[in-house]
Amino acid sequence: MSIRNQRGDERRLSIVGIDEADTTQGYVSWISPVARALLRAREGDTVSVATPAASESTYQTVKS
């Protein structure tokens, strides 16, 4: 899936198991806040995510 952040930067993410997570390669664990928010999202949806690094981030799904 591709997502776009608040600044307009687009990134491709794959939701994977815990042992396969590697954020530098775009692999996020299914238990991460970002993955949990995106699991039910469809193309064009906007989701808000509370993360440890930022108080809240907003992402728009660009492509499933």
C-alpha positions in Angstrom: 0.0 0.0 0.0 1.2 3.5 -0.6 0.5 6.3 1.8 1.0 10.1 1.8 1.9 12.1 4.9 0.8 15.6 5.9 3.8 17.1 4.0 2.8 15.3 0.8 5.6 12.7 0.9 4.6 9.4 -0.5 5.8 6.1 0.8 5.2 2.4 0.0 4.4 0.2 3.1 3.9 -3.5 3.5 2.3 -4.9 6.6 4.2 -7.9 7.8 4.7 -10.2 10.9 6.7 -9.0 13.9 9.9 -10.8 12.8 9.9 -9.4 9.3 9.5 -5.7 10.3 12.1 -3.3 8.8 10.9 0.3 8.6 13.9 1.3 6.5 12.6 -1.1 3.8 8.9 -0.1 4.3 7.9 -3.3 6.2 5.8 -2.4 9.3 4.7 -4.9 11.9 0.9 -5.6 12.0 0.9 -4.6 15.6 2.4 -1.1 15.0 0.2 1.9 15.4 0.5 2.8 11.7 -0.4 -0.8 10.5 -3.4 -1.0 12.8 -4.8 2.2 11.5 -4.2 1.2 7.9 -5.5 -2.4 8.1 -9.1 -1.4 7.4 -8.3 1.7 5.2 -9.2 1.8 1.5 -7.7 3.8 -1.2 -8.4 7.5 -0.6 -9.1 7.2 3.1 -7.4 9.4 5.6 -6.3 7.9 8.9 -4.9 9.5 12.1 -2.2 7.7 14.0 -0.8 8.3 17.5 2.8 7.3 17.6 5.6 7.5 20.2 7.7 9.7 17.9 4.9 12.3 17.2 1.8 13.2 19.1 -0.4 12.4 16.0 0.3 11.9 12.3 -2.2 11.9 9.5 -1.8 9.7 6.4 -3.9 9.3 3.2 -3.9 6.0 1.5 -2.9 6.5 -2.2 -2.9 2.9 -3.5 -3.8 -0.4 -2.0 
